[in-house]
Amino acid sequence: MPEYKCECCNFKTPIKCKFESHLETKKHLSNVNIMEEDKDKIIESLRQENMFLKGKVEAYEMMMKHFAVKEETKTETNCEPFVDDFLKSLEIEVNDTLTESIAELRTIDDNQVDINLNNVYEAFVFNDKNNLPYIKSFSDISGETEHVVGDLIIEKVLNHCSIEITEPYKGRFKLYSKGKWLEVNESRDIVINMMSELYIHYKKYLKLLKFYYTYDSKNKCIDSNLCGVIQPILKNIQRQLNDKADTDEEIRYILNKLS
């Protein structure tokens, strides 16, 4: 048996004549009028909602295109030019030419200040006329700066090339070199090598500091009697260098700072 339904009145009946009678009732006619009146409002509301949603879709599409273009144009930066430049800057030889420049520096300073054991370190490393590379960071070795080596490698190399940090607490990262991402071990070897070369570089400054202190500018020769006098200072700086030579700790510091 069929069932007759009136959706606007929520009325149903299996009897056709009863359904037809319902269609003539005031309740039904009133509900139909109300629906007709609300229809235009509903249509307008749906139209506005549709326009709003269409606008949101267009905005999202523009954002996705922007990110897609940005992703396509993104380029990785190779690390080897910066690594090579840094290592080359550490290539100084303690030869006659260099010691002659230190002797000249001591001669100039002797005309201005009395160089002694108490001020020789400051006179050498904080000297405005001392143009040795990274002498300022060398001066921090004896200061309170804890991560001199790490900060210098970040400044000169890692801030300028692509690095992917995977697990900073484990010291795991990858460098981008020669058009590809290196393995973790290869990347660590590069950074550790830079640290090692920097420590070697700093040790050369100990020799130059010793030369600066023991050089007799009046007689233009080394005063051998002073060699043993400055040795405790040199040993103390060497000890501080060794204390800062924990490569694993320095790498974790670098990665945490770059994260």
C-alpha positions in Angstrom: 0.0 0.0 0.0 1.5 3.4 -1.0 2.1 6.1 1.6 1.4 9.7 1.0 3.7 12.3 2.6 3.7 16.0 3.1 7.2 17.1 3.9 6.4 20.7 5.0 3.9 19.5 7.6 5.6 16.3 8.5 2.3 14.5 7.6 1.8 11.1 6.1 -1.1 8.7 5.4 -1.9 5.6 3.3 -5.2 7.1 2.3 -5.2 9.2 -0.8 -8.4 11.1 -0.1 -7.2 12.0 3.4 -3.9 13.3 1.9 -5.8 15.4 -0.6 -8.0 16.8 2.2 -4.8 17.7 4.1 -3.5 19.7 1.2 -6.6 22.0 1.6 -6.1 22.6 5.3 -5.1 26.0 6.7 -2.1 24.5 8.4 -0.7 23.1 5.1 -1.4 26.3 3.2 0.2 28.4 5.9 3.3 26.2 5.9 3.6 26.3 2.2 3.4 30.2 2.3 6.1 30.3 5.0 8.3 28.0 2.9 7.8 30.2 -0.2 8.7 33.3 1.8 11.8 31.6 3.3 12.9 30.1 0.1 14.5 33.3 -1.3 16.2 33.9 2.0 17.6 30.4 2.1 18.7 30.7 -1.5 20.5 34.0 -0.8 22.1 32.5 2.3 23.3 29.5 0.3 24.6 31.8 -2.5 26.6 33.9 0.0 28.0 30.8 1.7 29.0 29.4 -1.6 30.8 32.6 -2.6 32.6 32.6 0.8 33.7 29.0 0.4 34.7 29.7 -3.2 36.9 32.6 -2.0 38.6 30.3 0.6 39.3 27.7 -2.0 40.9 30.3 -4.3 43.0 31.6 -1.4 44.2 28.2 -0.5 45.0 27.5 -4.2 47.1 30.6 -4.4 48.9 29.7 -1.2 49.7 26.2 -2.5 51.0 27.6 -5.7 53.2 30.0 -3.7 54.7 27.2 -1.7 55.1 25.0 -4.7 57.1 27.8 -6.5 59.1 28.4 -3.4 59.9 24.7 -3.1 60.9 24.5 -6.8 63.2 27.5 -6.5 64.8 26.4 -3.3 68.4 25.6 -3.7 70.9 24.0 -1.3 74.2 25.6 -0.7 77.4 23.5 -0.9 79.6 23.6 2.2 83.0 22.9 0.5 83.8 26.5 -0.6 83.3 27.8 3.0 85.1 24.8 4.5 88.0 25.3 2.1 88.2 29.1 2.8 88.2 28.5 6.5 91.0 25.9 6.4 93.1 28.1 4.1 92.8 30.9 6.6 94.4 28.6 9.2 97.4 27.9 7.0 100.1 30.1 8.7 103.6 29.0 9.1 105.8 30.0 12.0 108.7 31.0 9.8 111.2 33.8 9.7 108.9 36.2 8.0 106.2 35.8 10.7 108.7 35.9 13.6 110.2 39.1 12.1 106.7 40.7 12.2 106.3 39.6 15.8 109.7 41.0 16.6 108.7 44.3 15.0 105.5 44.3 17.0 107.5 43.8 20.3 109.9 46.6 19.3 107.0 49.0 18.8 105.4 47.9 22.1 108.6 48.3 24.1 108.6 52.0 23.2 105.1 52.4 24.7 104.8 49.9 27.6 106.9 47.8 29.9 106.2 44.2 28.8 106.4 41.8 31.7 105.0 38.4 32.8 101.8 40.0 34.2 100.8 41.8 31.0 102.4 39.9 28.2 99.3 37.9 27.3 97.1 40.9 27.1 99.8 42.9 25.3 100.0 40.2 22.6 96.5 39.0 22.0 94.6 42.3 22.5 97.2 44.3 20.5 95.6 46.5 17.8 98.6 46.0 15.6 98.3 42.2 15.9 96.6 41.1 12.7 96.9 37.3 13.1 93.8 35.5 11.9 91.3 34.6 14.7 93.5 36.2 17.4 90.4 37.5 19.1 88.9 34.0 19.4 92.3 32.8 20.7 92.0 35.4 23.5 88.6 33.9 24.4 90.3 30.6 25.1 91.6 32.0 28.4 88.3 33.8 29.1 84.9 32.6 30.2 83.6 31.9 26.7 82.9 28.2 26.8 82.4 27.3 23.1 85.0 29.4 21.2 85.7 26.8 18.6 82.0 26.0 17.9 81.0 29.7 17.6 83.8 30.4 15.2 82.9 27.4 12.9 79.2 28.4 13.0 80.2 32.0 12.0 82.7 31.2 9.3 81.1 28.0 7.8 77.8 26.6 9.0 75.8 29.8 8.8 76.5 30.0 5.1 75.8 26.4 3.9 73.0 23.9 4.0 72.9 21.6 7.0 70.2 19.1 7.9 70.1 18.4 11.7 68.5 15.0 12.4 69.3 14.3 16.1 71.1 17.2 17.8 71.3 15.4 21.1 73.2 12.6 19.4 75.4 14.9 17.3 73.9 13.6 14.1 73.6 15.9 11.1 74.2 16.1 7.3 76.1 18.7 5.3 75.3 19.4 1.6 78.5 19.1 -0.5 79.2 18.8 -4.2 75.5 18.7 -5.1 74.4 16.0 -2.6 73.7 15.4 1.1 76.6 13.7 2.8 76.3 10.8 5.2 76.3 11.6 8.9 79.9 10.2 9.4 81.2 12.2 6.4 79.6 15.4 7.7 81.0 14.9 11.3 84.5 14.2 9.9 84.4 17.6 8.1 83.5 19.5 11.2 85.9 17.6 13.4 88.7 18.2 11.0 87.9 22.0 11.1 88.1 21.8 14.9 91.4 19.9 14.9 92.9 22.4 12.4 91.8 25.3 14.6 93.3 23.8 17.7 96.6 23.3 15.8 96.3 26.9 14.6 95.9 28.1 18.2 98.9 26.1 19.3 101.0 28.0 16.8 100.0 31.2 18.7 101.6 29.7 21.9 104.9 29.7 20.0 104.4 33.2 18.8 103.5 34.4 22.3 106.6 32.8 23.6 108.7 34.5 20.9 107.0 37.8 21.6 107.8 37.6 25.4 111.4 36.4 25.0 112.4 38.7 22.2 114.9 41.4 23.3 114.2 44.3 21.0 117.3 46.2 22.1 119.8 43.4 21.3 117.5 42.0 18.6 117.7 38.4 19.8 115.9 35.9 22.0 116.6 36.2 25.7 117.0 32.5 26.7 116.7 33.3 30.4 113.0 34.2 29.8 112.1 31.0 28.1 111.5 29.2 31.3 109.8 32.2 32.9 106.8 32.2 30.5 106.4 28.4 30.4 103.7 28.3 33.2 101.5 30.7 31.3 101.9 28.6 28.1 101.1 25.4 29.9 98.0 27.0 31.5 96.7 28.1 28.0 97.5 24.7 26.6 95.5 23.1 29.4 92.6 25.4 28.7 92.8 24.4 25.0 92.7 20.8 25.9 89.7 21.4 28.2 87.8 22.8 25.2 88.8 20.0 22.8 85.8 17.7 23.4 84.6 17.5 19.8 81.4 15.6 20.7 80.3 18.2 23.2 81.2 21.0 20.8 79.2 19.4 18.0 76.2 19.0 20.2 76.5 22.7 21.1 76.7 23.7 17.4 73.6 21.7 16.5 71.6 23.0 19.4 72.5 26.6 18.5 71.6 26.0 14.8 68.3 24.2 15.6 
